[in-house]
């Protein structure tokens, strides 16, 4: 084989290997993007059967795998609220805790703290796309949750 043909084949081999390496790097880059994606979780919450004189200032806090990732703005129970947080994709432990302001301090809205119901939602959830969670805190009964649309609750 002539020397120039050997050099030609050697250069072609180098070019092919460079293309394979480039394709591999590009593929790894896009795969890493897909694993690091976040989705939006919108939490809507409202209260039913709030007794006159007990319309507390309230807010909700969202935890993913025991790490706080966001909270709603403050507002009265009778007004309800909605807010969004960014959540990593995949299976996670979700916890939404309603907080009530009592005598200038924030505390969990739970029976243990002398409220009528526990206003805590907790479950394991697989986040694949943007989600909406609806929470209805019925102070005469229980908390009811629904994904995608608000649950129907008797007042």
N, C-alpha and C positions, 0 to 999 in steps of 0.2 A: 504494500500500500504506500503510495507516495506520501511524503511528509506533510504536504499541504492538506491532503484529505484527512489525515489523522488529526491535525489541528482543527479542521472544520468540524469533525465529529465531536471532538472534545468541547468546542465552544457550544455546539448544539446541546450537549449533555448538561453543561453548566446553565444554559438558558432554561432548559426544561426543569432542572432542580430549583432554580430561582423562582419559576412560576409556581411550582408545587409549594414551595415555602411561602410565597405570597398568598396563595389561596388558603393555605392552612392558617396563616396569621389573620387574614380577613375573617375567616370562619370563626376562629376563636374570639375575635373582637365582637362580632355580632352575637355569639352565644353568651358572652359575658354581659352584654347589654340586656339580653332577655332574662337572665337570672337576677339582675339587679333592679328590675322594674318595680315601681310602686303603682298602686291604684288608689282611687279616692273612695273613702267611706264617708257617706253623709248620714249623720244621725239627726233624726227628728224626734223631739220628745214633747209631751204635753201631760198635764195633770187633769184628772177628773175629780169632782166632789171635794173641792177645796173649801173648808169651812171658813166662814166669815171671821176675820181677825187672825187667820193663820196662813195668809198668802205670803209665804216666805220668799225672800230673794234666793234664787237658785242658779246652779250651773251644773253641767255634766263634764266629767273628765273621762277620756278614753285611754285605756292601757292596752298595749300589745305585749304579750309575753312578760307581764309585770313591769313594763316600762311605760311611763306616761308619754304619750305622743301628741296630746292636744286637749284643749278644753273649749267649751262654748263661752259665749259672753254671758254676763249676769243678767237676770231678769226675773220678774215675778212668776210664780207657779202658774197663775191663771193665764199668762201670755203664751206659754210654750216657747220653743226655740228650735233652731236648726243650725247645724254647723258641719263643716267637712274637715277631715284629716287625711293625711297621706299614709298609706299602709303598705308594707312590703308584701309582694305576692307570696302565695304559699299558705300552708297550714299554720295557724297561730292561735294562741289563747287570747280571746278578746274579752275585755271587761269594761263596762261603762258604768260609772258610779255617779249618782246624782248627789250633789252637795247642797246643803241648806245653810244659809247664814242665820245664826242665832246669837243674839247679844254681841254682834260684831265679830264673831268667829265662825269659820267654815267648818262644818262637820258632815259626816256621811249621813244621808237621809235613810236611817235604818231603825228598826224596832229597838235595837240595843240602845240607840240614842233617843228613845222615847217618841219616835214618830209612828204613825199608824201602820205603815208598810215598809218593807225593804225596797228601796229604789236602786237596785243593782242588777245589771244584766251581765251574765257571764256564760260563754260557751267557746268551744273550739270551732274555728271556722276556716275554710279554705278560700282565700282571696285570690280570684283569677281575673276579675274585671271590676270596674267601678260598681260599688254597692250602695244601697240605701237601707238603713235600719230605722224602723219606726218603733218608738217606745211609748206606751201609754201607762202612766202611773195612776191607777185608780185608787184613791185614798180610802175608799170604802171596801175595797176588795183586794186585788193583787195587781202586780205589774204584768202587762201583756206586751209581747214583742212580735214584730212581723218584718220579714225581709221583702223588699221591692214595693210593698204597699202597706198602708196603715191597717192594723187589725181592727175588726169591728168589735166594739165594746158597748155594752148597755150602760147608760149613765146612771 
